[in-house]
Amino acid sequence: MSASVAIFLSGGGSNMRALVEDMQGDHPARPCVVLSNVADAGGIAWARERGIATEVVDHRPFGDDRAAFEAALSAALAPHAPDLICLAGFMRKLTGGFTDTWAGRMINIHPSLLPKYRGLHTHARALENGDARHGCSVHEVTAALDDGPILGQASLAVHPDDTPESLAARVLVQEHRLYPAVLRRFVAGDRTPLLLTA
């Protein structure tokens, strides 16, 4: 019996695509829905073209009422009965009211070597600090921003001529390697951190 995976995104969904393209054959999971807070997100269109169920829950009508937004997320998810959630560029912070419900069943990818650089602008911050290595992390989601047990990291050398854009592009390649590999292991019950280098 395959595990059912809901994937949350806010944009083009390149990590969602990497996950979906890997969830074939002997993979222990299958995508059951792709959900976005942005109706015209590129990832939603891509999923629809491939016959994957989609849901859109626009956060804007809820204003600052995060609990009401998260209740709408839960209502949208319910018909699809996911076993776990993968956050893949979902640009809304989730509160403990939501994350506690999914504790141990929700993972995220973040473009830094956590615990360094939680939040935004990770590539610029790594360059400003003169880091020799940078990368990405997959972690279990908790109510704290970009926190939770680390499930995997992929690191690469920072080049002297790197810009935030060039570094982001090279890290994204590693994200597409790391996230599918971690998901496979996670669904199979293996939470030993996976460490990749490039």
Secondary structure, DSSP 8 states (H G I E B T S, - for coil): --EEEEEEESS--HHHHHHHHHSSTT-SEEEEEEEESSTT-HHHHHHHHTT--EEE--SGGGTT-HHHHHHHHHHHHGGG--SEEEESS--S---HHHHTTTTTSEEEEESS-TTS--SS-HHHHHHHTT-SEEEEEEEE--SSTT-S-EEEEEEEE--TT--HHHHHHHHHHHHHHHHHHHHHHHHTT--S-EEEE-
